[in-house]
Amino acid sequence: MAVGDLQMPVMQPVQGVRIGIAESYIRYQNRRDLVVFELAEGSTTAAVFTQNSFCAAPVLVAREHLGLNSPRYLVINTGNANAGTGPQGLKNANASCEALAALTQTQSNQILPFSTGVIGEQLPIDRLVAGLPAALKALDENAWTEAAHGIMTTDTLPKGASEILMLNGDTYTITGISKGAGMIRPNMATMLSFVATDAPIARDVLQTLLTNAVNQSFNRITIDGDTSTNDACVLVATGKAGGDVLSSVTDNRYSDFEAAFNRVFLRLAQLIVRDGEGATKFMTVRVEGGANTQECCDVAYRVAHSPLIKTAFFASDPNWGRIVCAIGNAGVNSLDVSNVQVFLDDVQIVKDGGANPEYTEAAGAAVMAQPEIGIRISLGRGEAVDTVWTCDFSYDYVKINADYRS
């Protein structure tokens, strides 16, 4: 299932980026499961990765390579996460880089590897390597939509976003894809996301743009509260559209670039929630009136992670006691519940810490029947505000994850 608008836009090509997709039979037959990004020489690259201590072999290798050289290629496989695979997993991740480097006359540390799929099984490296020539032969600047298909696992549809930005007479493109539908509670990244622009941006500024965008998008979504072993998010700036290099956050163009990147990243992040495994409801949890951002996020995530709340929303049951229970369990220091207000969209269900005398079950049920629902919580403690996006838990979430390896 999927909720709301998930339509792929026209995916504008990014000057300096070509993409090739191939079938390498990593796990399934007749499925495009290998994607190669070719980045123009001189491109700058920024990335953020999972903070899961059991991170996958490709994450370790990509982190190392990013600190050693300027990436020229990204290689991504689906069907196998190459996580929990020990020394052999590292050998396989490095072997994928070495094989692609040999085919492209580059250095292996100019390759960043990424994997997604089943954890704990060795990557069939021979199949991956055998698929590389076909992926390189297919390199095309207009292959973004195909690439979005190529990185899918339990996703029901591809996810993409694209914008054209005009600044001071220069025209720039920002295009990106993401994947993810389960094991989603990113911590510095999403499961996998790749975004590129043809604007000229210095690496330190690019990293700042990426980190800020991720913190307000991928780090504000959750499906099931599980941070993947393979989370990675990459932002590339090729500079091929020309113009002056964005080399400082004090540049008068910075805010326009930041706004555009934030829109693209937020769209990609919300698409993951809308396509959550078995999702039937898209939920926006906004917490305001907090003493600081952290306690707003603590409350929002406590609500968004609660299986009792998520199953009630699936059933369209306005069982608001579960919401106040989650708020009370969020660990907010010295919370005065008499200041707490709770709304379902515009329907106030809790007033001053208790049942709103004017609330009716019919009004709550009408909101809960909608596919997109807002939960707004006011703590009455300060000025901080933050928002988290999540989805419900349906029968299909259990079915999908119970059958994942079959």
C-alpha positions as CSV (number, residue, x, y, z in Angstrom):
1,M,0.0,0.0,0.0
2,A,1.0,3.6,-0.3
3,V,-0.5,6.9,1.0
4,G,-1.1,10.1,-0.9
5,D,0.9,11.6,-3.7
6,L,3.8,9.3,-4.7
7,Q,4.0,10.3,-8.3
8,M,7.5,10.4,-9.8
9,P,8.2,13.9,-11.3
10,V,10.0,14.6,-14.5
11,M,13.5,13.7,-13.4
12,Q,15.7,16.4,-14.8
13,P,19.2,15.3,-15.8
14,V,22.2,16.7,-13.9
15,Q,25.1,17.8,-16.0
16,G,28.1,15.7,-15.1
17,V,26.1,12.6,-13.8
18,R,25.4,9.5,-15.8
19,I,23.8,6.4,-14.4
20,G,23.8,2.8,-15.6
21,I,21.4,0.0,-14.4
22,A,21.8,-3.8,-14.9
23,E,20.6,-7.2,-13.8
24,S,23.2,-9.0,-11.8
25,Y,21.0,-11.6,-10.1
26,I,22.1,-10.7,-6.6
27,R,19.0,-12.3,-5.2
28,Y,16.3,-12.5,-7.8
29,Q,16.0,-13.3,-11.5
30,N,14.9,-10.7,-14.0
31,R,15.3,-7.7,-11.7
32,R,17.4,-4.6,-12.1
33,D,19.6,-4.8,-9.0
34,L,22.8,-3.1,-9.8
35,V,23.2,0.7,-10.3
36,V,26.4,2.6,-11.2
37,F,26.7,6.4,-10.9
38,E,29.5,8.1,-12.9
39,L,30.5,11.5,-11.6
40,A,32.3,14.1,-13.6
41,E,35.9,14.7,-12.7
42,G,36.2,17.6,-10.3
43,S,32.8,16.9,-8.6
44,T,32.6,17.5,-4.9
45,T,30.8,14.8,-2.7
46,A,29.4,14.9,0.8
47,A,27.8,12.0,2.7
48,V,26.3,10.9,5.9
49,F,26.0,7.4,7.1
50,T,24.2,5.2,9.7
51,Q,25.3,5.4,13.3
52,N,24.3,1.8,13.9
53,S,27.3,0.2,15.5
54,F,26.8,-3.0,13.4
55,C,27.2,-1.0,10.2
56,A,27.6,-2.8,7.0
57,A,30.9,-3.5,5.2
58,P,30.1,-1.0,2.3
59,V,29.5,1.7,4.8
60,L,32.9,1.2,6.3
61,V,34.5,1.2,2.9
62,A,32.6,4.2,1.6
63,R,33.5,6.2,4.7
64,E,37.2,5.3,4.3
65,H,37.3,6.1,0.6
66,L,35.4,9.4,1.0
67,G,38.2,10.6,3.3
68,L,41.0,9.5,0.9
69,N,39.9,10.7,-2.6
70,S,37.3,12.4,-4.7
71,P,34.7,9.9,-5.8
72,R,34.2,9.2,-9.5
73,Y,31.8,6.3,-9.2
74,L,29.1,5.0,-6.9
75,V,28.1,1.3,-7.1
76,I,24.9,0.2,-5.5
77,N,23.4,-3.3,-5.2
78,T,20.1,-4.4,-3.8
79,G,19.0,-7.8,-2.6
80,N,21.9,-8.2,-0.2
81,A,23.0,-5.8,2.5
82,N,26.5,-7.2,3.0
83,A,26.0,-6.5,6.7
84,G,27.0,-8.8,9.5
85,T,29.4,-10.5,7.1
86,G,32.7,-10.1,8.9
87,P,36.1,-9.9,7.2
88,Q,34.7,-11.6,4.0
89,G,32.1,-8.9,3.7
90,L,34.8,-6.2,3.8
91,K,36.8,-8.1,1.1
92,N,33.7,-8.3,-1.1
93,A,32.9,-4.6,-0.7
94,N,36.5,-3.7,-1.6
95,A,36.4,-6.2,-4.5
96,S,33.4,-4.4,-6.0
97,C,35.4,-1.1,-5.9
98,E,38.5,-2.8,-7.4
99,A,36.5,-4.4,-10.2
100,L,34.8,-1.1,-11.2
101,A,38.1,0.8,-10.9
102,A,39.8,-1.7,-13.3
103,L,36.9,-1.2,-15.8
104,T,37.0,2.6,-15.6
105,Q,40.8,3.3,-15.3
106,T,40.3,4.9,-11.9
107,Q,41.6,4.2,-8.4
108,S,39.6,1.9,-6.2
109,N,39.4,4.5,-3.5
110,Q,37.5,6.7,-6.0
111,I,34.6,4.2,-5.8
112,L,32.0,4.4,-3.1
113,P,30.0,1.1,-2.6
114,F,26.5,0.8,-1.2
115,S,24.3,-2.3,-0.5
116,T,20.8,-2.9,0.7
117,G,18.8,-6.1,1.3
118,V,19.1,-9.1,3.5
119,I,21.5,-8.9,6.5
120,G,23.9,-11.7,7.4
121,E,24.4,-13.3,4.0
122,Q,27.6,-13.0,2.0
123,L,27.4,-10.8,-1.1
124,P,27.6,-12.9,-4.3
125,I,30.5,-10.8,-5.5
126,D,31.1,-12.7,-8.7
127,R,27.6,-11.9,-9.9
128,L,28.0,-8.2,-9.0
129,V,31.3,-8.0,-10.8
130,A,29.8,-9.8,-13.8
131,G,27.1,-7.2,-14.0
132,L,29.4,-4.1,-14.0
133,P,30.1,-4.1,-17.8
134,A,26.4,-4.0,-18.6
135,A,25.8,-1.2,-16.1
136,L,28.7,0.9,-17.6
137,K,27.5,0.3,-21.1
138,A,24.1,1.6,-20.1
139,L,25.4,4.9,-18.7
140,D,22.9,7.7,-19.5
141,E,22.2,11.1,-18.0
142,N,18.5,10.4,-18.2
143,A,18.4,7.2,-16.2
144,W,17.3,8.6,-12.8
145,T,13.9,6.9,-12.8
146,E,15.5,3.6,-13.8
147,A,18.0,4.0,-11.0
148,A,15.2,4.7,-8.5
149,H,13.7,1.3,-9.5
150,G,17.2,-0.3,-9.3
151,I,17.7,0.5,-5.6
152,M,14.3,-0.7,-4.4
153,T,13.8,-3.6,-1.9
154,T,10.4,-3.8,-0.2
155,D,9.4,-0.4,-1.8
156,T,6.3,-0.6,-3.8
157,L,7.3,2.1,-6.2
158,P,10.3,4.3,-7.1
159,K,11.0,7.6,-5.2
160,G,12.4,10.7,-6.8
161,A,12.4,14.5,-6.6
162,S,13.8,17.1,-9.0
163,E,14.0,20.9,-9.1
164,I,15.4,23.6,-11.3
165,L,16.8,26.7,-9.6
166,M,17.6,30.0,-11.2
167,L,20.1,32.3,-9.4
168,N,21.8,35.4,-10.8
169,G,21.2,34.3,-14.3
170,D,22.5,30.7,-13.8
171,T,20.3,27.7,-14.0
172,Y,20.9,24.7,-11.8
173,T,19.3,21.3,-11.4
174,I,18.9,19.3,-8.2
175,T,17.7,15.7,-8.7
176,G,17.6,12.8,-6.3
177,I,16.3,9.4,-5.5
178,S,15.7,7.4,-2.3
179,K,14.7,4.0,-1.2
180,G,13.2,2.6,2.0
181,A,9.9,1.2,3.3
182,G,10.9,-0.7,6.5
183,M,13.6,-0.7,9.1
184,I,13.3,3.1,9.0
185,R,14.3,5.4,11.8
186,P,17.3,7.1,10.2
187,N,20.1,8.5,12.4
188,M,22.2,10.8,10.2
189,A,20.8,9.3,6.9
190,T,18.0,7.3,5.4
191,M,18.3,3.8,4.1
192,L,19.7,4.9,0.8
193,S,19.5,8.3,-1.0
194,F,21.5,9.8,-3.8
195,V,21.1,13.5,-4.8
196,A,23.1,15.5,-7.3
197,T,23.3,19.1,-8.5
198,D,25.3,20.7,-11.4
199,A,25.9,23.7,-9.2
200,P,29.5,24.5,-8.2
201,I,29.7,24.1,-4.4
202,A,32.8,23.7,-2.2
203,R,32.9,20.5,-0.3
204,D,32.7,21.9,3.2
205,V,29.6,24.0,2.2
206,L,28.1,20.9,0.5
207,Q,28.5,18.9,3.7
208,T,26.8,21.7,5.7
209,L,23.9,21.8,3.2
210,L,23.6,18.0,3.4
211,T,23.7,17.8,7.1
212,N,21.2,20.5,7.6
213,A,18.8,19.1,5.0
214,V,19.1,15.6,6.4
215,N,18.4,16.8,10.0
216,Q,15.1,18.3,8.9
217,S,14.0,15.4,6.6
218,F,15.5,12.0,6.9
219,N,16.2,12.5,10.6
220,R,12.6,13.4,11.1
221,I,10.9,10.2,9.8
222,T,10.2,6.8,11.2
223,I,8.3,3.8,10.2
224,D,9.2,1.2,12.8
225,G,11.9,2.8,14.9
226,D,14.7,0.6,13.6
227,T,17.9,2.3,12.3
228,S,19.3,0.2,9.4
229,T,22.9,-1.1,9.3
230,N,23.2,0.3,5.8
231,D,21.8,3.9,5.9
232,A,23.7,6.2,3.6
233,C,22.9,9.6,2.0
234,V,25.1,11.1,-0.6
235,L,25.1,14.6,-2.2
236,V,27.2,15.4,-5.2
237,A,27.9,18.8,-6.8
238,T,29.4,18.5,-10.3
239,G,29.8,22.2,-11.0
240,K,29.1,21.6,-14.7
241,A,26.4,24.3,-14.9
242,G,29.0,27.0,-14.3
243,G,28.8,30.2,-12.3
244,D,30.7,31.2,-9.2
245,V,31.5,28.5,-6.7
246,L,29.4,28.6,-3.6
247,S,32.3,28.6,-1.1
248,S,30.8,30.1,2.0
249,V,27.5,30.0,4.0
250,T,27.7,33.8,4.0
251,D,27.3,33.9,0.2
252,N,24.0,35.7,-0.6
253,R,22.9,32.7,-2.7
254,Y,23.3,30.2,0.2
255,S,19.8,30.6,1.6
256,D,18.3,29.9,-1.9
257,F,20.3,26.8,-2.3
258,E,19.5,25.6,1.2
259,A,15.8,26.1,0.6
260,A,15.9,24.1,-2.6
261,F,17.9,21.3,-1.1
262,N,15.6,21.1,1.9
263,R,12.6,20.8,-0.4
264,V,14.1,17.9,-2.4
265,F,15.3,16.1,0.7
266,L,12.0,16.5,2.5
267,R,10.1,15.2,-0.5
268,L,12.4,12.1,-0.7
269,A,12.1,11.5,3.1
270,Q,8.3,11.8,3.1
271,L,8.0,9.5,0.1
272,I,9.6,6.8,2.3
273,V,7.0,7.2,5.0
274,R,4.1,7.3,2.4
275,D,5.4,4.0,1.0
276,G,6.0,2.5,4.5
277,E,5.5,-1.3,4.6
278,G,1.8,-1.9,4.7
279,A,1.0,1.8,5.4
280,T,-2.5,3.1,5.0
281,K,-2.1,6.4,6.9
282,F,0.4,9.2,6.7
283,M,0.8,10.9,10.0
284,T,2.4,14.3,10.9
285,V,3.4,14.6,14.5
286,R,4.0,18.2,15.5
287,V,5.1,19.1,19.0
288,E,5.2,22.7,19.9
289,G,5.6,24.7,23.1
290,G,8.7,22.7,24.1
291,A,11.5,24.0,26.3
292,N,14.0,22.9,23.6
293,T,14.1,20.9,20.3
294,Q,15.3,17.7,22.0
295,E,12.2,17.3,24.2
296,C,9.9,18.1,21.2
297,C,11.6,15.3,19.3
298,D,11.5,13.0,22.3
299,V,7.7,13.4,22.5
300,A,7.1,13.3,18.8
301,Y,9.1,10.1,18.4
302,R,7.5,8.5,21.4
303,V,4.1,9.0,19.8
304,A,5.4,8.0,16.3
305,H,7.0,4.8,17.6
306,S,4.1,3.6,19.7
307,P,2.7,0.4,18.2
308,L,-0.5,1.0,20.2
309,I,-1.0,4.4,18.5
310,K,0.0,3.1,15.1
311,T,-2.4,0.2,15.2
312,A,-5.2,2.5,16.5
313,F,-4.6,4.8,13.5
314,F,-4.8,1.8,11.2
315,A,-8.2,0.9,12.7
316,S,-9.3,4.6,12.5
317,D,-9.9,4.4,16.3
318,P,-9.6,7.8,18.1
319,N,-8.2,6.1,21.2
320,W,-6.6,9.3,22.4
321,G,-5.6,7.8,25.8
322,R,-2.7,6.1,24.0
323,I,-1.4,9.5,22.8
324,V,-1.3,11.0,26.3
325,C,0.3,7.8,27.6
326,A,3.1,8.2,25.0
327,I,3.5,11.9,25.9
328,G,3.9,10.9,29.6
329,N,6.4,8.2,28.8
330,A,8.7,10.5,26.7
331,G,10.8,11.5,29.7
332,V,10.2,15.2,29.6
333,N,11.6,16.6,32.9
334,S,9.0,18.0,35.3
335,L,6.2,18.1,32.7
336,D,3.1,19.9,33.9
337,V,0.4,17.9,32.2
338,S,-2.2,20.7,33.0
339,N,-0.5,22.7,30.3
340,V,-0.7,20.0,27.6
341,Q,-3.1,20.3,24.7
342,V,-3.6,17.7,22.0
343,F,-5.3,18.0,18.6
344,L,-6.2,15.6,15.8
345,D,-6.0,18.0,12.9
346,D,-8.2,20.9,14.2
347,V,-10.2,18.8,16.6
348,Q,-9.0,19.3,20.2
349,I,-9.2,16.1,22.1
350,V,-7.2,17.1,25.2
351,K,-7.5,20.5,26.9
352,D,-5.3,21.5,29.8
353,G,-4.3,17.9,30.4
354,G,-7.7,16.3,30.4
355,A,-10.5,15.4,28.1
356,N,-11.8,18.4,26.2
357,P,-15.5,18.8,27.3
358,E,-16.4,19.8,23.8
359,Y,-14.8,16.8,22.1
360,T,-17.0,14.2,20.5
361,E,-16.1,10.7,19.4
362,A,-17.7,11.3,16.1
363,A,-15.4,14.3,15.4
364,G,-12.3,12.2,16.3
365,A,-13.4,9.3,14.2
366,A,-14.0,11.6,11.2
367,V,-10.4,12.7,11.4
368,M,-9.0,9.2,11.9
369,A,-10.8,8.0,8.8
370,Q,-8.6,10.3,6.6
371,P,-5.5,8.9,4.9
372,E,-3.5,11.9,6.1
373,I,-3.7,12.9,9.7
374,G,-2.1,15.6,11.9
375,I,-1.3,15.1,15.5
376,R,-0.5,18.4,17.2
377,I,0.7,18.5,20.8
378,S,1.4,21.6,22.8
379,L,3.5,21.2,25.9
380,G,3.1,24.7,27.2
381,R,6.8,25.0,28.3
382,G,8.5,27.3,25.8
383,E,9.0,28.2,22.2
384,A,10.6,25.1,20.6
385,V,8.8,23.3,17.8
386,D,9.6,20.2,15.8
387,T,7.9,17.7,13.5
388,V,8.2,14.0,12.8
389,W,6.5,12.1,10.0
390,T,5.4,8.5,10.4
391,C,2.7,5.9,9.3
392,D,0.4,3.4,10.8
393,F,1.0,-0.4,11.4
394,S,-1.3,-2.6,9.4
395,Y,-1.6,-6.4,9.0
396,D,0.5,-6.1,5.9
397,Y,3.5,-4.7,7.9
398,V,3.7,-8.0,9.8
399,K,3.2,-10.1,6.6
400,I,5.9,-8.3,4.7
401,N,8.5,-8.7,7.5
402,A,7.5,-12.2,8.4
403,D,8.0,-13.2,4.8
404,Y,11.0,-11.0,4.0
405,R,13.6,-13.7,3.3
406,S,11.2,-16.1,1.6
